[in-house]
């Protein structure tokens, strides 16, 4: 029994495939979907060579957002925590890009450079450090 998939259903299936869901999990969410239908959608979103496909890794946070499990503000907060972790644990390095003129769309103010952001985040989370 083959079901007709709407655009919204395909969008959900794409999000599930991008977060690593297998055929069984997709068929539980969409009873009546066939293996061929899932493979067709998988082929549409995976245009690379088999070697490239093995190397690519999807962003789990973005996948959860696309699946509808995270709201945009939750995604933003998780990205902030990810950035804080990276800034605090990263090795010292040189960044060549200037962020002057870029605007943070959520805060509506100019983007901080990594040095200022790192200092602010470290002060904000100082109580959490060992």
SULKARA-V756514 format. One record per pair of residues at least 12 apart in sequence whose ideal C-beta (glycine too) atoms are under 10 Angstrom apart, sorted by sequence separation. I is the first residue (numbers start at 0). J is the second residue. D is the distance in Angstrom with one decimal. If there is no record, write none. Layout:
i | j | d
I | J | D
I | J | D
//
This chain:
i | j | d
22 | 34 | 5.9
25 | 37 | 5.6
98 | 110 | 4.7
12 | 25 | 5.9
15 | 28 | 7.2
60 | 73 | 9.0
61 | 74 | 7.5
64 | 77 | 8.9
98 | 111 | 7.8
99 | 112 | 8.6
11 | 25 | 9.0
15 | 29 | 9.4
22 | 36 | 9.9
60 | 74 | 6.0
63 | 77 | 8.6
64 | 78 | 9.9
98 | 112 | 5.8
22 | 37 | 5.3
25 | 40 | 8.9
60 | 75 | 9.9
97 | 112 | 8.2
98 | 113 | 8.4
12 | 28 | 8.2
21 | 37 | 9.2
22 | 38 | 8.3
25 | 41 | 9.8
61 | 77 | 9.9
96 | 112 | 9.6
11 | 28 | 7.5
12 | 29 | 7.0
20 | 37 | 9.6
60 | 77 | 5.1
61 | 78 | 9.3
96 | 113 | 9.7
11 | 29 | 8.2
59 | 77 | 9.5
60 | 78 | 6.7
94 | 112 | 7.9
98 | 116 | 9.7
22 | 41 | 9.1
94 | 113 | 5.9
8 | 28 | 9.2
12 | 32 | 7.9
58 | 78 | 9.6
60 | 80 | 9.9
94 | 114 | 8.9
8 | 29 | 6.4
16 | 37 | 7.8
60 | 81 | 7.4
92 | 113 | 9.5
15 | 37 | 9.4
58 | 81 | 9.7
8 | 32 | 8.5
12 | 36 | 8.5
16 | 40 | 6.7
89 | 113 | 8.9
4 | 29 | 7.7
12 | 37 | 7.0
15 | 40 | 9.6
16 | 41 | 5.7
79 | 105 | 9.5
2 | 29 | 6.9
4 | 31 | 10.0
9 | 36 | 9.4
13 | 40 | 6.3
16 | 43 | 9.8
17 | 44 | 7.2
86 | 113 | 6.5
2 | 30 | 7.9
3 | 31 | 9.5
4 | 32 | 7.3
8 | 36 | 10.0
12 | 40 | 5.4
13 | 41 | 8.9
16 | 44 | 6.5
17 | 45 | 9.8
75 | 103 | 9.9
85 | 113 | 9.5
86 | 114 | 9.2
89 | 117 | 8.5
2 | 31 | 4.0
12 | 41 | 8.9
16 | 45 | 8.4
75 | 104 | 9.5
0 | 30 | 9.0
1 | 31 | 7.3
2 | 32 | 5.7
9 | 39 | 9.8
13 | 43 | 8.1
75 | 105 | 5.8
86 | 116 | 6.4
87 | 117 | 7.1
0 | 31 | 5.1
1 | 32 | 8.0
2 | 33 | 8.0
9 | 40 | 6.2
13 | 44 | 5.6
75 | 106 | 9.8
82 | 113 | 9.2
86 | 117 | 4.2
0 | 32 | 9.3
1 | 33 | 5.3
4 | 36 | 6.6
8 | 40 | 9.7
12 | 44 | 9.5
85 | 117 | 9.4
86 | 118 | 9.2
0 | 33 | 8.0
3 | 36 | 9.7
4 | 37 | 9.9
72 | 105 | 8.2
83 | 116 | 8.5
86 | 119 | 9.6
87 | 120 | 6.8
1 | 35 | 8.1
2 | 36 | 7.7
9 | 43 | 8.7
71 | 105 | 8.8
82 | 116 | 7.6
83 | 117 | 8.5
86 | 120 | 5.9
87 | 121 | 6.1
1 | 36 | 6.7
4 | 39 | 9.6
9 | 44 | 9.9
82 | 117 | 9.4
85 | 120 | 9.9
86 | 121 | 7.9
4 | 40 | 8.0
83 | 119 | 9.5
84 | 120 | 9.2
19 | 56 | 9.8
79 | 116 | 9.9
83 | 120 | 4.4
87 | 124 | 7.6
19 | 57 | 7.4
82 | 120 | 7.8
83 | 121 | 8.4
18 | 57 | 6.5
17 | 57 | 4.7
18 | 58 | 9.3
19 | 59 | 8.5
80 | 120 | 9.5
83 | 123 | 8.0
84 | 124 | 9.5
87 | 127 | 9.7
16 | 57 | 9.0
17 | 58 | 8.7
18 | 59 | 6.6
79 | 120 | 8.5
83 | 124 | 6.5
87 | 128 | 8.3
17 | 59 | 9.5
18 | 60 | 9.9
20 | 62 | 9.3
14 | 57 | 9.8
18 | 61 | 8.9
19 | 62 | 7.9
17 | 61 | 8.0
18 | 62 | 3.5
80 | 124 | 9.3
83 | 127 | 9.9
17 | 62 | 5.0
18 | 63 | 6.8
16 | 62 | 9.3
20 | 66 | 8.8
14 | 61 | 9.2
15 | 62 | 8.4
18 | 65 | 7.9
14 | 62 | 6.3
17 | 65 | 6.8
18 | 66 | 6.2
13 | 62 | 10.0
14 | 63 | 8.7
17 | 66 | 8.5
14 | 64 | 8.6
15 | 65 | 9.1
18 | 68 | 9.0
14 | 65 | 3.9
15 | 66 | 6.4
13 | 65 | 7.7
14 | 66 | 4.2
13 | 66 | 9.5
14 | 67 | 7.6
11 | 65 | 8.6
14 | 68 | 9.1
10 | 65 | 7.9
11 | 66 | 7.0
10 | 66 | 9.6
11 | 67 | 7.5
10 | 67 | 9.6
//
